[in-house]
Amino acid sequence: MENTTFESKTGHPVLTNRIAHIVMCIGGLGFLFTKDFTMSVVFLGLSLAFDPFNAQKPWTIRPLWQKIYLLAVLTIEIILLVIDIFIKK
């Protein structure tokens, strides 16, 4: 059985990536609630750098729910970036 909790291809624990991803998402949402869109964009963008799932799996064989989650975070990131650049005065 494959251990997907503590091993990754790069040697960094997947658990560390999950914790970093969660912290960055919480930070991004916190800045979003304070209406600081620039910092929210930064934190949510950095959260995508920490793959909270098994980094050994290529995109094509990931489960659908993981793809949906990562694409949802990316979509929110792009929307906030557009708001920060074009709409925010």
N, C-alpha and C positions, 0 to 999 in steps of 0.2 A: 504494500500500500504506500502511496506517495505521501510524504509529509509536506503539506502545503502551508503549514503555519510558520515554520521556522527556517526554511531553506529557500534560497532563490539562486538563480544562475550567477549572479554577481557576488554571492557570499553574504550579502546583507540579509538579515532576517526580514521575512515578510511582515512579521508583527511590528517591527520598527517602522516600516513603510505605512502600515495601517494607522499606527498612532500618529505619525507625522501628517498623513493625509487628513485624518480627523481633526487634528489641531489646526491645520491650515484652513479647512472648511469652516470650522467654528470661528476662527479669526476673520475670515472673509465675510461670514454672515454677521458677525459683530460689527464690522465696519460698515456693512450694508445698512444695518439698523441705525447707525449714527449718520447715515447719508454721506459717508466718505467713500465715494465710488472708486476713486483712484486706488486706495489701499485695498478695497474689496476685490478689485480686478487683480491686483498683485497677489493677494493671498489665495484666491481661487485658482489663479493660473499656476501658482507654485504647488497647489494641492495635486494638480494633475501630474506633476513631476514624480510624485511619490505614488507609484502604482499600488493600490491597497490590496490587489489580488496577486496571484502567482505570476511573476514577471517572466517565468519560463514559457508560459503558454503564449503562442502567437495569437494575433487578433482573430484569425480565421477559425480557431478552435475554442475560443472562449465561449462560455455560456451566454445566452441572449440577455439575461438580466444584468450581467456585468457590462456588456456593450451598451445597453440602455442607460445604465447608471453613469458610465463615463461620458457618453454622449450628452446626457442631461447636464452634467457639470460643465462640459465644454460649451453647450448652448447658453447656459446662464452666464458663463464667462464672456462669451461674445456679445450677448445682449448688454451686459454691464459696460463692456468696452465701448460699444456704440453710444450708449447713454453718456458715458464719461467724455467721449470725444466730441460728439455732435450735438447732443441735447442739453447737457449741463452748461450753465452759463457762468 
